[in-house]
Amino acid sequence: MKKWFLFLVAILGLTSCDKNTQRAISDERLSEVFTMAEHQYVMLDQQLTDSTMPRTLNADGTLRTSDLNWWCSGFFPGSMWYIYEFGHSQTISTMALKQTQKLEKLLEMNTDHDIGFQLNCSYGNAYRMTGNVTCREVLVAGARKLAQRMNPATGVIRSWDFLRKGWKYPVIIDNMMNLELLTVGARLSGDVELGLVARTHADTTMKNHFRPDYTSYHLVNYDPETGEVLSRETVQGYADESAWSRGQAWALYGYSMMYRETGEARYLAQAMNIGDMLLSRLPDDGIPYWDFDDPQEEPLRDVSAAAIMASAFIQLSEQSGNMTYWDMAEKQLCTMLTPEYLATPGTNGGFLLKHGVGNLPEGSEVDVPLTYADYYFLEALVRYWKHEG
């Protein structure tokens, strides 16, 4: 009990960042956070079955799980791989492999564009850290499955199969994140067509998803026969013409990732334009409102968007040499390390971050922990730790 109490005191000490040092977050603080993350994720692992993954918390504080087909199913094993990358805990690596292997079933299931999230976050990290041949095979098979969703007439991968509100071929900005599975699959297999599909989707999205100020629409509806844009709208944002913050985060991350994967300068330019737009609109503490254009005096914050942005800003600072992106990422991480956003050990159902917003218009997952918020938070911390600056 005394050991646990001292551990709790150490974690509670992470209430601010030290601006008197070159790095505001010391390696010691990072170590304490990853130690806490291991304890939390062991807690989550113990509550799962062979067919479930963590999703969020119910209103009564109990764990809400998802099935394997839920779009977020790859984030939990992916988070475990990041915890392992930092601390090399064999307990965590064993759990991470177990949770990753559950998702191989997706290759035989009906999936959508999010197979990129599901397999690249889990099997992608597993392969990067272990070199396991089976992981390589799953990634290539998953990439080929995803590429089949490309329609040459539209030049984009279809996001969802369900149709509503007159949709014919819906494509959401989130889809930029799933292109990494294609680029990884191309690299591992030598199949250049996979990389071509990724670049074609990114180029078409750059053309049709963005406003002149580099904010992104959430959804673009295409005519699958002609490729014509039929409508631009939102599903999870405040309004069709508003800047839904997680959508902007997906865009920032997606184009920075595409530059890393291809080296093509247009993707870096797009990422920097999006990044500059965000720097001009983010609140002082770096945690975005769930939608930048919500007219309420104090809209809800979305920590998931902050975590995605922080990870992307770190990468973008390295790609561009512009340290204002690094400064924003550091500010966002410092805010997320305060008790306002970071859970204390043994609380928050096992999740790390509080105050995520999933889909506010539909009243789903509002002001709760979210598995993808944790994933990108841990990724951002690993990138911060590995940064040479």
DRENLO-251072 format. One record per residue (C-alpha): residue in three letters; x, y negated, z. Coordinates in Angstrom, 1 decimal, m for minus. Example, Ala and Ser with C-alpha at 12.3 -4.5 7.8 and 13.67 -1.06 7.14 Angstrom:
! residues 2
['ALA' [12.3 4.5 7.8]];
['SER' [13.7 1.1 7.1]];
This chain:
! residues 389
['MET' [0.0 0.0 0.0]];
['LYS' [2.8 m2.4 0.8]];
['LYS' [4.5 m1.7 m2.5]];
['TRP' [1.2 m2.5 m4.3]];
['PHE' [0.7 m5.7 m2.3]];
['LEU' [4.2 m6.9 m3.2]];
['PHE' [3.5 m6.1 m6.8]];
['LEU' [0.2 m8.1 m6.7]];
['VAL' [1.9 m11.1 m5.1]];
['ALA' [4.5 m11.0 m7.9]];
['ILE' [1.8 m11.0 m10.6]];
['LEU' [m0.2 m13.8 m8.9]];
['GLY' [3.0 m15.9 m9.0]];
['LEU' [2.7 m16.1 m12.8]];
['THR' [0.6 m19.2 m12.7]];
['SER' [2.7 m21.5 m14.8]];
['CYS' [5.7 m21.7 m17.1]];
['ASP' [9.0 m23.3 m16.3]];
['LYS' [9.7 m26.1 m18.7]];
['ASN' [13.1 m26.8 m17.2]];
['THR' [14.6 m23.8 m19.0]];
['GLN' [15.2 m23.1 m22.7]];
['ARG' [12.3 m20.7 m22.6]];
['ALA' [9.3 m21.4 m20.6]];
['ILE' [8.6 m17.7 m20.0]];
['SER' [11.5 m15.8 m18.5]];
['ASP' [12.3 m12.2 m19.2]];
['GLU' [11.5 m11.5 m15.5]];
['ARG' [8.0 m12.9 m15.9]];
['LEU' [7.6 m10.9 m19.1]];
['SER' [8.7 m7.8 m17.3]];
['GLU' [6.1 m8.4 m14.5]];
['VAL' [3.3 m8.9 m17.1]];
['PHE' [4.2 m5.7 m18.9]];
['THR' [4.4 m3.8 m15.6]];
['MET' [0.9 m5.0 m14.8]];
['ALA' [m0.2 m4.1 m18.3]];
['GLU' [1.0 m0.5 m17.9]];
['HIS' [m1.0 m0.2 m14.7]];
['GLN' [m4.1 m1.7 m16.3]];
['TYR' [m3.9 0.6 m19.4]];
['VAL' [m3.4 3.7 m17.4]];
['MET' [m6.7 2.7 m15.6]];
['LEU' [m8.4 2.4 m19.0]];
['ASP' [m7.0 5.6 m20.3]];
['GLN' [m8.4 7.5 m17.4]];
['GLN' [m12.0 6.4 m18.3]];
['LEU' [m11.9 7.7 m21.9]];
['THR' [m13.0 10.9 m23.7]];
['ASP' [m11.6 12.4 m26.9]];
['SER' [m14.1 10.4 m28.9]];
['THR' [m14.1 7.0 m27.2]];
['MET' [m12.0 3.8 m27.0]];
['PRO' [m12.2 0.8 m24.8]];
['ARG' [m14.4 m2.1 m26.1]];
['THR' [m15.2 m4.6 m23.4]];
['LEU' [m17.1 m4.8 m20.1]];
['ASN' [m20.8 m4.5 m19.5]];
['ALA' [m22.6 m7.1 m17.5]];
['ASP' [m22.2 m5.0 m14.3]];
['GLY' [m18.5 m4.9 m14.8]];
['THR' [m18.3 m1.3 m15.9]];
['LEU' [m16.4 m0.3 m19.0]];
['ARG' [m18.1 m0.4 m22.3]];
['THR' [m16.6 2.0 m24.8]];
['SER' [m16.9 2.5 m28.5]];
['ASP' [m16.7 5.5 m30.8]];
['LEU' [m13.7 6.0 m33.1]];
['ASN' [m15.4 4.4 m36.1]];
['TRP' [m15.8 1.0 m34.3]];
['TRP' [m13.5 m1.6 m36.0]];
['CYS' [m11.5 m2.2 m32.8]];
['SER' [m10.6 1.5 m32.2]];
['GLY' [m6.9 1.0 m33.1]];
['PHE' [m6.2 m1.8 m30.8]];
['PHE' [m6.0 0.2 m27.6]];
['PRO' [m3.3 2.7 m28.8]];
['GLY' [m1.6 m0.3 m30.5]];
['SER' [m1.4 m2.2 m27.2]];
['MET' [0.1 0.9 m25.5]];
['TRP' [2.8 1.0 m28.2]];
['TYR' [3.7 m2.6 m27.4]];
['ILE' [3.8 m1.8 m23.7]];
['TYR' [6.1 1.1 m24.5]];
['GLU' [8.3 m1.1 m26.8]];
['PHE' [9.0 m3.5 m24.0]];
['GLY' [9.4 m1.1 m21.1]];
['HIS' [10.1 2.4 m22.6]];
['SER' [7.7 4.1 m20.2]];
['GLN' [7.4 7.8 m21.1]];
['THR' [4.0 7.8 m19.4]];
['ILE' [2.8 5.1 m21.7]];
['SER' [4.3 6.6 m24.9]];
['THR' [2.6 10.0 m24.1]];
['MET' [m0.8 8.2 m23.7]];
['ALA' [m0.2 6.0 m26.8]];
['LEU' [0.5 9.1 m29.0]];
['LYS' [m2.6 10.9 m27.6]];
['GLN' [m4.8 7.9 m28.3]];
['THR' [m3.3 7.3 m31.7]];
['GLN' [m3.8 10.9 m32.8]];
['LYS' [m7.6 10.6 m32.1]];
['LEU' [m7.9 8.2 m35.1]];
['GLU' [m6.6 10.6 m37.8]];
['LYS' [m10.3 11.6 m38.1]];
['LEU' [m11.0 8.3 m39.8]];
['LEU' [m9.5 9.6 m43.0]];
['GLU' [m12.5 11.9 m43.3]];
['MET' [m15.1 9.5 m42.1]];
['ASN' [m17.1 6.8 m43.9]];
['THR' [m15.1 3.6 m43.2]];
['ASP' [m14.9 0.0 m44.3]];
['HIS' [m12.1 m2.6 m44.7]];
['ASP' [m11.3 m2.3 m41.0]];
['ILE' [m9.5 1.0 m41.5]];
['GLY' [m6.5 m1.4 m41.9]];
['PHE' [m6.9 m2.6 m38.3]];
['GLN' [m7.7 0.9 m37.0]];
['LEU' [m4.7 2.7 m38.6]];
['ASN' [m2.0 0.0 m38.9]];
['CYS' [m2.3 m1.1 m35.3]];
['SER' [m2.1 2.4 m34.0]];
['TYR' [m0.2 4.6 m36.5]];
['GLY' [1.7 1.7 m37.8]];
['ASN' [3.2 0.8 m34.5]];
['ALA' [3.7 4.5 m33.7]];
['TYR' [5.7 5.0 m36.9]];
['ARG' [7.7 1.9 m36.4]];
['MET' [8.8 3.1 m33.0]];
['THR' [9.1 6.9 m33.5]];
['GLY' [9.6 7.5 m37.2]];
['ASN' [7.1 10.4 m36.9]];
['VAL' [6.5 11.9 m40.4]];
['THR' [2.8 12.6 m39.7]];
['CYS' [2.2 8.9 m38.9]];
['ARG' [3.8 8.0 m42.2]];
['GLU' [1.4 10.4 m44.0]];
['VAL' [m1.6 9.0 m42.3]];
['LEU' [m0.7 5.4 m43.1]];
['VAL' [m0.2 6.2 m46.8]];
['ALA' [m3.5 8.1 m46.9]];
['GLY' [m5.3 5.3 m45.1]];
['ALA' [m3.9 2.7 m47.5]];
['ARG' [m5.1 4.6 m50.5]];
['LYS' [m8.5 4.9 m48.9]];
['LEU' [m8.6 1.2 m48.3]];
['ALA' [m7.5 0.4 m51.9]];
['GLN' [m10.5 2.2 m53.3]];
['ARG' [m12.7 m0.7 m52.0]];
['MET' [m11.1 m3.1 m54.5]];
['ASN' [m13.4 m4.2 m57.3]];
['PRO' [m11.4 m5.6 m60.3]];
['ALA' [m14.3 m7.9 m61.3]];
['THR' [m14.1 m9.8 m57.9]];
['GLY' [m10.4 m9.4 m57.2]];
['VAL' [m11.1 m8.7 m53.5]];
['ILE' [m11.7 m5.7 m51.3]];
['ARG' [m15.3 m5.4 m50.1]];
['SER' [m15.6 m5.9 m46.4]];
['TRP' [m19.0 m4.3 m45.5]];
['ASP' [m21.3 m1.8 m47.1]];
['PHE' [m24.4 m3.1 m45.4]];
['LEU' [m26.3 m6.0 m47.1]];
['ARG' [m28.4 m8.7 m45.6]];
['LYS' [m29.3 m12.3 m46.4]];
['GLY' [m29.1 m11.5 m50.1]];
['TRP' [m25.5 m10.4 m50.0]];
['LYS' [m24.2 m8.4 m53.0]];
['TYR' [m20.5 m8.1 m52.3]];
['PRO' [m19.6 m9.6 m48.9]];
['VAL' [m15.9 m10.4 m48.1]];
['ILE' [m14.9 m11.9 m44.8]];
['ILE' [m11.7 m13.8 m43.9]];
['ASP' [m10.9 m11.0 m41.3]];
['ASN' [m10.1 m8.8 m44.3]];
['MET' [m6.7 m10.6 m44.7]];
['MET' [m5.5 m8.7 m41.6]];
['ASN' [m6.2 m5.3 m43.2]];
['LEU' [m3.9 m6.0 m46.2]];
['GLU' [m0.9 m5.0 m44.0]];
['LEU' [m1.9 m1.4 m44.2]];
['LEU' [m1.7 m1.7 m48.0]];
['THR' [1.8 m3.3 m48.0]];
['VAL' [3.0 m0.7 m45.5]];
['GLY' [1.5 2.1 m47.5]];
['ALA' [3.2 0.7 m50.7]];
['ARG' [6.6 0.5 m49.0]];
['LEU' [6.3 4.0 m47.5]];
['SER' [5.0 5.7 m50.6]];
['GLY' [6.5 3.7 m53.5]];
['ASP' [3.0 3.2 m54.8]];
['VAL' [3.3 m0.3 m56.3]];
['GLU' [m0.5 m0.4 m57.0]];
['LEU' [m1.2 m0.7 m53.2]];
['GLY' [0.9 m3.8 m53.0]];
['LEU' [m0.8 m5.2 m56.1]];
['VAL' [m4.2 m4.8 m54.5]];
['ALA' [m3.0 m6.6 m51.4]];
['ARG' [m1.6 m9.6 m53.3]];
['THR' [m4.7 m9.8 m55.6]];
['HIS' [m7.0 m9.9 m52.6]];
['ALA' [m4.8 m12.5 m50.8]];
['ASP' [m4.7 m14.7 m54.0]];
['THR' [m8.4 m14.5 m54.6]];
['THR' [m9.1 m15.3 m51.0]];
['MET' [m6.8 m18.3 m51.1]];
['LYS' [m8.8 m19.6 m54.1]];
['ASN' [m12.3 m19.0 m52.8]];
['HIS' [m12.3 m18.9 m49.0]];
['PHE' [m10.7 m22.3 m48.1]];
['ARG' [m11.9 m25.9 m48.0]];
['PRO' [m9.7 m28.8 m48.9]];
['ASP' [m8.7 m29.2 m45.3]];
['TYR' [m7.5 m25.6 m45.1]];
['THR' [m10.3 m24.4 m42.8]];
['SER' [m11.8 m21.1 m43.9]];
['TYR' [m15.3 m20.0 m44.5]];
['HIS' [m16.1 m16.8 m42.6]];
['LEU' [m17.9 m14.9 m45.5]];
['VAL' [m17.8 m15.3 m49.3]];
['ASN' [m20.5 m13.4 m51.2]];
['TYR' [m19.5 m12.3 m54.7]];
['ASP' [m21.4 m11.0 m57.7]];
['PRO' [m19.8 m7.5 m58.1]];
['GLU' [m20.5 m7.6 m61.9]];
['THR' [m19.0 m11.0 m62.8]];
['GLY' [m16.9 m12.0 m59.8]];
['GLU' [m18.8 m15.2 m59.4]];
['VAL' [m19.0 m16.7 m55.9]];
['LEU' [m22.7 m16.6 m54.9]];
['SER' [m22.5 m18.2 m51.5]];
['ARG' [m20.2 m19.2 m48.7]];
['GLU' [m21.4 m18.8 m45.1]];
['THR' [m20.8 m17.7 m41.6]];
['VAL' [m21.9 m14.7 m39.6]];
['GLN' [m20.1 m15.3 m36.2]];
['GLY' [m19.5 m19.0 m36.4]];
['TYR' [m21.5 m22.1 m35.4]];
['ALA' [m22.6 m23.0 m39.0]];
['ASP' [m21.8 m22.1 m42.6]];
['GLU' [m19.6 m25.2 m42.8]];
['SER' [m18.0 m25.0 m39.4]];
['ALA' [m14.5 m23.7 m38.5]];
['TRP' [m15.0 m20.5 m36.5]];
['SER' [m11.8 m20.3 m34.5]];
['ARG' [m11.1 m16.6 m34.8]];
['GLY' [m11.6 m16.8 m38.5]];
['GLN' [m9.0 m19.5 m38.7]];
['ALA' [m6.7 m17.3 m36.6]];
['TRP' [m7.2 m14.4 m39.0]];
['ALA' [m6.3 m16.7 m41.9]];
['LEU' [m3.1 m18.0 m40.2]];
['TYR' [m1.9 m14.6 m39.3]];
['GLY' [m2.9 m13.0 m42.6]];
['TYR' [m0.9 m15.4 m44.8]];
['SER' [2.1 m15.4 m42.5]];
['MET' [2.0 m11.6 m42.6]];
['MET' [1.7 m11.6 m46.4]];
['TYR' [4.8 m13.8 m46.7]];
['ARG' [6.7 m11.5 m44.4]];
['GLU' [5.6 m8.5 m46.5]];
['THR' [6.1 m9.9 m50.0]];
['GLY' [8.5 m12.9 m49.7]];
['GLU' [6.2 m14.8 m52.0]];
['ALA' [6.4 m18.5 m51.3]];
['ARG' [2.7 m19.4 m51.9]];
['TYR' [1.8 m17.3 m48.9]];
['LEU' [4.2 m19.2 m46.6]];
['ALA' [2.8 m22.5 m47.9]];
['GLN' [m0.7 m21.4 m47.2]];
['ALA' [0.2 m20.3 m43.7]];
['MET' [1.9 m23.6 m43.0]];
['ASN' [m1.1 m25.6 m44.3]];
['ILE' [m3.4 m23.6 m42.0]];
['GLY' [m1.0 m23.9 m39.1]];
['ASP' [m0.8 m27.7 m39.5]];
['MET' [m4.6 m27.9 m39.6]];
['LEU' [m4.7 m25.9 m36.3]];
['LEU' [m2.1 m28.0 m34.7]];
['SER' [m4.2 m31.1 m35.4]];
['ARG' [m7.4 m29.6 m33.9]];
['LEU' [m6.3 m27.4 m30.9]];
['PRO' [m7.1 m28.6 m27.3]];
['ASP' [m4.2 m29.7 m25.1]];
['ASP' [m3.8 m26.3 m23.5]];
['GLY' [m3.8 m24.5 m26.8]];
['ILE' [m6.8 m22.3 m26.2]];
['PRO' [m9.3 m23.0 m29.0]];
['TYR' [m13.0 m23.5 m28.6]];
['TRP' [m14.9 m20.5 m30.1]];
['ASP' [m15.8 m22.8 m33.0]];
['PHE' [m13.9 m26.0 m33.6]];
['ASP' [m17.2 m27.7 m34.7]];
['ASP' [m19.5 m26.7 m32.0]];
['PRO' [m21.0 m30.0 m30.9]];
['GLN' [m21.4 m29.2 m27.3]];
['GLU' [m19.4 m31.3 m24.9]];
['GLU' [m17.4 m28.3 m23.6]];
['PRO' [m17.9 m25.2 m25.8]];
['LEU' [m16.7 m21.8 m24.7]];
['ARG' [m13.0 m21.0 m25.3]];
['ASP' [m12.0 m17.9 m27.1]];
['VAL' [m8.9 m16.3 m25.8]];
['SER' [m8.8 m13.7 m28.6]];
['ALA' [m8.4 m16.5 m31.1]];
['ALA' [m5.6 m18.0 m29.0]];
['ALA' [m3.8 m14.7 m28.8]];
['ILE' [m3.9 m14.1 m32.6]];
['MET' [m2.7 m17.6 m33.2]];
['ALA' [0.1 m17.4 m30.7]];
['SER' [1.5 m14.2 m32.3]];
['ALA' [1.2 m15.8 m35.8]];
['PHE' [2.7 m19.1 m34.7]];
['ILE' [5.8 m17.3 m33.4]];
['GLN' [6.3 m15.5 m36.7]];
['LEU' [5.6 m18.7 m38.7]];
['SER' [8.1 m20.7 m36.7]];
['GLU' [10.8 m18.2 m37.7]];
['GLN' [9.7 m18.1 m41.3]];
['SER' [9.5 m21.9 m41.7]];
['GLY' [12.1 m23.2 m39.3]];
['ASN' [9.4 m25.5 m37.9]];
['MET' [9.6 m25.4 m34.1]];
['THR' [6.3 m27.2 m33.6]];
['TYR' [4.7 m23.8 m34.3]];
['TRP' [6.9 m22.2 m31.7]];
['ASP' [6.0 m24.9 m29.2]];
['MET' [2.3 m24.3 m29.7]];
['ALA' [2.7 m20.5 m29.3]];
['GLU' [4.6 m21.1 m26.1]];
['LYS' [1.9 m23.4 m24.8]];
['GLN' [m0.8 m20.9 m25.6]];
['LEU' [1.0 m18.1 m23.9]];
['CYS' [1.7 m20.2 m20.9]];
['THR' [m2.0 m21.0 m20.6]];
['MET' [m2.9 m17.3 m21.0]];
['LEU' [m0.5 m16.4 m18.2]];
['THR' [m2.5 m18.5 m15.7]];
['PRO' [m5.1 m17.0 m13.4]];
['GLU' [m7.8 m18.6 m15.5]];
['TYR' [m7.1 m16.1 m18.3]];
['LEU' [m4.9 m13.4 m17.0]];
['ALA' [m6.5 m10.7 m14.8]];
['THR' [m5.0 m9.6 m11.5]];
['PRO' [m4.0 m6.0 m11.1]];
['GLY' [m6.9 m3.6 m10.7]];
['THR' [m9.5 m6.0 m11.9]];
['ASN' [m11.2 m6.9 m15.2]];
['GLY' [m12.0 m3.3 m15.8]];
['GLY' [m8.4 m2.6 m16.8]];
['PHE' [m8.2 m5.3 m19.5]];
['LEU' [m5.6 m8.0 m19.4]];
['LEU' [m7.3 m11.2 m20.6]];
['LYS' [m10.5 m12.8 m19.7]];
['HIS' [m12.8 m15.2 m21.6]];
['GLY' [m13.0 m13.8 m25.1]];
['VAL' [m15.9 m14.5 m27.4]];
['GLY' [m17.0 m11.8 m29.9]];
['ASN' [m20.2 m12.9 m31.6]];
['LEU' [m21.8 m15.8 m29.9]];
['PRO' [m24.7 m16.4 m32.4]];
['GLU' [m25.9 m12.8 m31.8]];
['GLY' [m25.2 m13.0 m28.0]];
['SER' [m22.7 m10.1 m28.3]];
['GLU' [m19.5 m9.9 m26.2]];
['VAL' [m19.6 m13.5 m24.9]];
['ASP' [m17.1 m14.6 m22.3]];
['VAL' [m15.7 m11.1 m21.7]];
['PRO' [m12.4 m9.2 m22.1]];
['LEU' [m11.9 m7.9 m25.7]];
['THR' [m9.5 m5.2 m26.7]];
['TYR' [m8.1 m7.1 m29.6]];
['ALA' [m7.4 m10.1 m27.4]];
['ASP' [m5.1 m7.9 m25.3]];
['TYR' [m3.5 m6.4 m28.4]];
['TYR' [m2.4 m9.7 m30.0]];
['PHE' [m1.4 m11.1 m26.6]];
['LEU' [1.0 m8.2 m26.1]];
['GLU' [2.2 m8.5 m29.6]];
['ALA' [2.8 m12.2 m29.1]];
['LEU' [4.8 m11.5 m25.9]];
['VAL' [6.9 m8.9 m27.6]];
['ARG' [7.6 m11.3 m30.4]];
['TYR' [8.5 m14.0 m27.9]];
['TRP' [10.8 m11.7 m26.1]];
['LYS' [12.6 m10.6 m29.3]];
['HIS' [12.8 m14.2 m30.7]];
['GLU' [16.4 m15.4 m31.3]];
['GLY' [16.4 m19.1 m30.7]];
